[in-house]
Each structure stands twice: as C-alpha cells, then as structure tokens.
Amino acid sequence: MPQQGSNLKYCRLLSSAPLADRVVDCGVYSSKDSEQRSCFYLIEVTSPFFQTSKAPAIIKETLSRAFFLPKEKESPVYQFESMVKKVNSALASLAKRGETEWIGALSAAILEINGNEVFITQTGNVAIYLFRQLKISHLSEGLQTETAPHPLKTFSTLISGTLKYGDRLVVGNQTLFDYVSLDLLRQLVLSFSPARTANHLARQFRKEKVKTVCALFLEIQEPQTKPGKESEVEPEVIYLEHLNKNTLFKIFGSLYRYLKTYWPKIKKLLLKLPPLLQKIYFELKRLSKKIRRHKLEPASRRPGQAFPLLTNRLKDKPKSFQAKFFNLKKLLPYLYITVAIIIATAGIFAARRANLSKVKTQQEIQVQEEQLSLAKDYFKNGDLALINKDEKKAKEAFSSAQKILEKIELPAKQKEINDLKTEIQRKIDAIDKVFRFSNLQPKFNLQGINAQQVIYTDRLYAFDPQEGSLYLLETLNSKPEQILKDEKLKDAKLFVLSNDEVIALSKLKLYLINLQEKTLSEFTLSPSTFSLADVTKIVDFAGNLYLLDQKQNQVWRVNRRDLDLGIPVDFIKETDKASIFRSMAIDGNVWTLSKENIQSWSKGKLNLTIPLGQIPQGGTLFEDLITSSDFAIYLIDKNQARIAELKKDGSYSRELFVEGLKTPVKDIFIKLKNKKAYFLTDEGVYIIGL
C-alpha cells in the first residue's frame, strides 16, 4: 500500500464487496523516487455486462505500468500526457477485439499530483471539485461530452493547475453528489481530515443503505514546522459495509463504551450512596424515638398510630439487628452486584427481544439450506445446457433456480444468495439478449415545460399540446427556446415529414409546420369516407401521405401536392386478414402493428405475419413501430421504457430497457439516422444508443 506523502493526505470511500449493477474502484499509485508525486484514479462501469468488462482492469494495469516507468528529463505535463495516451491506446485495442460494451458506460477520472502541480483528465459522469477556503471550483465542468467518445479519445481533455496549502480535492461518481450537497461537502472537507470526512459520510450512507458510492478525498497540508511532532496516522480507505456483529455483542459493546465514558460520574454517585443511606437510617431512628416518647399520649395525638405495624417492628427489633442491617461497609458490595445484575438482565432481555422475530428453528434453517443447494444444482444444470448450446433448457433451469431463491431467507448467507441471483439474471438476459440501462442522467432539462411529445428532425424538439407550444432543445444546459405557439396546435399530435417539415393533426384538421420559417399552414383535404378524429398516425412516403384509421382498421393513401391533398384511397385490400391495427411504418412495404403480431403489406396484399409471442419479455404492450433500411424493426413500449428489435425476416434480435427512472416515460422517439432513442419524462430527455 502506498504511503501518504508528508504534505498530502487522502482517503478512499467505496464498497468492499462486488455490486449488483456496476463496477466501481478507486486507488492510488505513489512514486518510489519522489514522495511528492502520486497518481489517483476512480473508475465506474455501468454497462449491462459490466461483470465481464475488462475496461477497468485494462485502465489500472496500463496506468500502473506507465506511471512506474523510469522517467527521463521530461516535463510533468509531458509525462502525464504520455501516460493518458497509453491508456487511450489500450482501450482502443480492447475495442478492436470486439469488447465494446464499456463504450458510453465508462466514467473515470485520472489525477496526478506532482509537488504543488495537479494534472487531471476525465470521462463520463465523474465529478471533481476543488475547495479552497470558502470557494468551490468544479474542475471537471465542460469536460463531459454528450456522446460516447471514440476509444482512442476516451480521455481527450487534459487540464492542469497549481495547488495551495489547505486545498481540498473531492473526486466522486454521480451517486455521491446525488446524496450529498456541495454545501455539506464543503463544511465536512474544510472541518475534518479526509479520513474523518469519509467516515462521517460512510455512516450516513450505511443508514440509507447506499452502497454504490465511490469517492476520493485529498488534502494538501502545510509541512510540519515542529520537528519530532508526528501527525496522527489515519486510515487510507473507508468501506461502506457494516461489520457483521452479534446483536448481544453490540449491546454489551455499547454498554461498555457508555460506562467507560460516564464512569467518573457513576463513581461519584456510588460514593454518595453510603452517606445517603446513613442519613435515611438516622432519620428512621429519630422517628422511632419520637414514637416511643409519645407512646403514653392519647391515641388521637399519637403520630405513629397511623402506622402501628411499622412502628411496632421498628420498636421491637433489637439494636444489634438494626446495626447489622445498616452496616454500610458490608452493604456496598451487594449494591454493586445488584446494579451489575440489573444491567446484565436488561441487556439480555433487549437482545432476546431484538432477535425474537428473526430466530428460526434449526429445522427451518436446514430446509432453507436444502433449497439453496437445489437452486445451485439448477444453476449448474443451466451452465451445462449452455455449454451444449441448448438455450431453451438453460433458461428453464435458470428460471427454476430464480424462483427458489426468491423464497429463501437466510441472513447468514444473504450475500451468497444475492450474488447468485445477480449471476442468474445476467445469464437469462444474455440468453434473451436483454440489455438494461440504469443510472442514466437526463441530457436535456425541460425546466418546467409540460411536454408530452418529443421529435427529432435535424434537431431535438419538445411539444406541449396543452399550450400548443413547440420548443427547441438546443444544448445540454440551455433553456428550451419556444419557436412556435398557436391556438390551432392545442391538443395536437405531431408527425415528422422531413428535416424542415412536421405535420400536426389537431381538431379534425391537418397543419404543416415549417421549422425553418416557424410558420403554420393548413392542408386542404378532399372529401373522404373517414374522419381525421380516427387517425392515429401519419407517415410520408414517396410523395404520398399514409393515414392509419383505427376505427375502420384501414390505411388511407393520399396524394400530396404542397398543401393540397388528393382523394383518399384505401390501401389494405385483404381486410379479412388484417389484425386490429395500433400503429404503422413504411419502407416500401407498409408494416402494421397489432396486439398479437406485425404484418407486412405490399400493394394492399399481406406478405408476412410476425408473431410477437417470441419476444421474451412479452409483446402485447407495444404501442408504436419504426422500420429501418437495414432490415430492422423497432417496437416501442412506453409503459416499461422498452424498445424491442426484430429482423424483417421475423427473427428476434434484442430488447433494451431503461431502468431507474423517477417518473413514467411520456414518449419515445427513435432517430434511425444517428441510431439513438429519446425517452421523454418530467425530469427531461434521456438518450440511449441503438
């Protein structure tokens, strides 16, 4: 383990156990030649197959080799730049071998501190802050890119600066800043050492059961002015997990710490007890004498008449007995023993009460352990089936193991059970070709706009049908720009025609929106046998508009000449073979989506029917479909934040899930040109690559 330099203190905060949904790690390399030169890294990978990702190991291995290479007379900037280039080259080689799952899912930061100089590079969502007195500087601001960088340019931006004594640096993943405000962080790092700051945050994260935090805390200290005075040795790493202690041990440990802290006060109280007991004895003795003295008085005037039994006993007992009973020196040890018995009894009672609900009989535990053994057997059978390329049998075995594990409750083996559940889910997802995206951040903030639809032409737009307003989402942090607002667009739905034109269907009328000129024009529609109120989707193809009529379960083809629309012609000829349409798409053939299947139509006749039952996570909830020119069909399910991909020959390709969103998805738009999907929620617009 590298030693902390004389002027540099640091502490790492992370989980000691593998996490279920990501890989996080942070570390430090210290130069053997110079105490003032250290290299720090923080890495987080959140891709669906993060367990098998080699990117973190490649980064650490390359960084270590490059950092410890013998250095010639080179400037520190050149050394750091050379080290970063080697890391980028190693990642590019990894991508060339086909291992690209980390691209777009990697967040990392590399820092080198050489004396009072600092060099930084970063990618993804890792944030770096400098705390200098009362000022906070966001060093990594502007280094993040909207799209995933090319592997050769993973770490593309380098910054450098000069540190001063008393400066604090905090490097953390997004989870740290989701739970800890910058103001609280400033108070902690300026008031405490890195280790104490990390320990304080670890206690808070344990209470909230947060295990995905990874952070580095650094402090530049002034050199010691007094020789011989050594600074306090503090831990270099703080882990988020609790120690697994017995409940009774915890109670007695807390009791011991309490007694140790307050023992001086307790000792003083116990020393005061003998005089107090002696005082009580003399008061009782005085009362007894008074009763004897007034014995011959009339009964109505006797103070002790109300307590005849007590006075008689006090009066009749021999003095030797009284002296023996109130012998304070002999009484004190018994008092100590009584207090100890009371405390021990209370601790045992509390321990039994705390564990009463969790205690299982030996027979129940044995049954659950047998179930766990059975689940492991199913897991092994699934692995054997995968080796034999029998995916159906493997999935059945994994699913059986998954159902058994859901019913097992063994606190002593909970970590083993959770790891097994995670591995089973990963293998099922691999069989089903399911990819799960989690912990995404919105790329565009709507800033209070009640948008219900998102579209992409050559730029991204959000539409609020309640106001009839269309907004341009230009950049990541910019305020949405309102480019059009019209009463005619209230309660409308938009359909993209081209990079400059959008059709709006509103109140039984069709309008053409010109995005360049920001104008709204109304189409002239010839008399027809259907109502625009029943139209749910409009697609433009080869100079014609195709309108999906859900009421008549028909697709109408309308010739378009500028703003003049011709007479609608029914496109579907074999209506008896048509399922109940939900949506459609056109790529030369007309593709229609229903609850049970997808149908392909050419010249009004049915070509192909693709059942949706083959989709592993179910196919009845899809609301829309998009077709591409590369033999792919994309199905959209807003309820589950899901996109399914099929091939046009009817075979299943994969499913993409976006998980962990705070609010439901309102709309999903797929832009085939740049292979991206846009998910609209109240928080903003999330983007994933296809």
C-alpha positions, 0 to 999 in steps of 0.5 A: 500500500502506498504511503501518504506523502508528508504534505498530502493526505487522502482517503478512499470511500467505496464498497468492499464487496462486488455490486449488483449493477456496476463496477466501481474502484478507486486507488492510488499509485505513489512514486518510489523516487519522489514522495511528492508525486502520486497518481489517483484514479476512480473508475465506474462501469455501468454497462449491462455486462459490466461483470465481464468488462475488462475496461477497468482492469485494462485502465489500472494495469496500463496506468500502473505500468506507465506511471512506474516507468523510469522517467527521463528529463521530461516535463510533468505535463509531458509525462502525464500526457504520455501516460493518458495516451497509453491508456487511450491506446489500450482501450482502443485495442480492447475495442478492436477485439470486439469488447465494446460494451464499456463504450458510453458506460465508462466514467473515470477520472485520472489525477496526478499530483506532482509537488504543488502541480495537479494534472487531471483528465476525465470521462463520463459522469465523474465529478471533481471539485476543488475547495479552497477556503470558502470557494468551490471550483468544479474542475471537471465542468465542460469536460463531459461530452454528450456522446460516447467518445471514440476509444482512442479519445476516451480521455481527450481533455487534459487540464492542469493547475497549481495547488495551495496549502489547505486545498481540498480535492473531492473526486466522486461518481454521480451517486455521491453528489446525488446524496450529498450537497456541495454545501455539506461537502464543503463544511465536512472537507474544510472541518475534518481530515479526509479520513474523518470526512469519509467516515462521517459520510460512510455512516450516513450512507450505511443508514440509507443503505447506499452502497454504490458510492465511490469517492476520493478525498485529498488534502494538501497540508502545510509541512510540519514546522515542529520537528519530532511532532508526528501527525496522527496516522489515519486510515487510507480507505473507508468501506461502506459495509457494516461489520457483521456483529452479534446483536448481544455483542453490540449491546454489551459493546455499547454498554461498555463504551457508555460506562467507560465514558460516564464512569467518573460520574457513576463513581461519584454517585456510588460514593454518595450512596453510603452517606445517603443511606446513613442519613435515611437510617438516622432519620428512621431512628429519630422517628422511632424515638419520637414514637416511643416518647409519645407512646403514653399520649392519647391515641388521637395525638399519637403520630405513629398510630397511623402506622402501628405495624411499622412502628411496632417492628421498628420498636421491637427489633433489637439494636444489634439487628438494626446495626447489622442491617445498616452496616454500610461497609458490608452493604456496598458490595451487594449494591454493586452486584445488584446494579451489575445484575440489573444491567446484565438482565436488561441487556439480555432481555433487549437482545432476546427481544431484538432477535425474537422475530428473526430466530428460526428453528434449526429445522427451518434453517436446514430446509432453507439450506436444502433449497439453496443447494437445489437452486445451485444444482439448477444453476449448474444444470443451466451452465451445462445446457449452455455449454451444449448450446441448448438455450431453451433448457438453460433458461428453464433451469435458470428460471427454476433456480430464480424462483427458489431463491426468491423464497429463501431467507437466510441472513447468514448467507444473504450475500451468497444468495444475492450474488447468485441471483445477480449471476442468474439474471445476467445469464437469462438476459444474455440468453434473451439478449436483454440489455438494461440501462440504469443510472442514466442522467437526463441530457436535456432539462425541460425546466418546467415545460409540460411536454408530452411529445418529443421529435427529432428532425435535424434537431431535438424538439419538445411539444406541449399540446396543452399550450400548443407550444413547440420548443427547441432543445438546443444544448445540454444546459440551455433553456428550451427556446419556444419557436412556435405557439398557436391556438390551432396546435392545442391538443395536437399530435405531431408527425415528422415529414422531413428535416424542415417539415412536421405535420400536426393533426389537431381538431379534425384538421391537418397543419404543416409546420415549417421549422425553418420559417416557424410558420403554420399552414393548413392542408386542404383535404378532399372529401373522404369516407373517414374522419381525421378524429380516427387517425392515429398516425401519419407517415410520408412516403414517396410523395404520398401521405399514409393515414392509419384509421383505427376505427375502420382498421384501414390505411388511407393513401393520399396524394400530396401536392404542397398543401393540397391533398388528393382523394383518399384511397384505401390501401389494405385490400385483404381486410379479412386478414388484417389484425386490429391495427395500433400503429404503422411504418413504411419502407416500401412495404407498409408494416402494421402493428397489432396486439398479437403480431406485425404484418407486412403489406405490399400493394394492399396484399399481406406478405408476412405475419410476425408473431410477437409471442417470441419476444421474451419479455412479452409483446402485447404492450407495444404501442408504436413501430419504426422500420429501418433500411437495414432490415430492422424493426423497432417496437416501442413500449412506453409503459416499461421504457422498452424498445424491442428489435426484430429482423424483417425476416421475423427473427428476434434480435434484442430488447433494451430497457431503461431502468431507474427512472423517477417518473413514467416515460411520456414518449419515445422517439427513435432517430434511425439516422444517428441510431439513438432513442429519446425517452421523454419524462418530467425530469427531461430527455434521456438518450440511449444508443441503438 
